[in-house]
C-alpha cells in the first residue's frame, strides 16, 4: 500500500472504527474528500465490504507478524520473557551440512547448479 489514496482510505476506515461508527463506502469517501484526497468510489466500496461485519479494533489488537513456533515467547508477557531468557540452554539449533555442494540433487543444467544454488 504505497499509494497515498490507499493509505487515506485505510486511515478513514481506522478513524471510523475508532469512533465506533459503521464503516461504509460513503463515510470513507466523506473522510477522504474532507482530506482533499480523490478516491475512486470502487476502492471505498471494496474496503467497506472487506471490513463488513468485522471488529477492526479486535483485528488490530490481535495482529501478528508471521507465525511463531509453538512455545514462542510473547515479549508483552514479562514473566515468560524472563523465563525464556534464563532457560536458553534448551534451545536446539539445526545442524548444517558442512559441504552444501555434496547433495546429489542437482538438476543437471550446464552451469552446475540451480537458480538458488
Secondary structure, 3 states (H helix, E strand, C coil): CCCHHHHHHHHHHHHHHHCCCCCCHHHHHHHHHHCCCCCCHHHHHHHHHHHCCCCHHHHHHCCCCCCCCCCCCCCCCHHHHHHHHHCHHHCCCCCCCCCHHHCCCCCCCCCCCCCCC
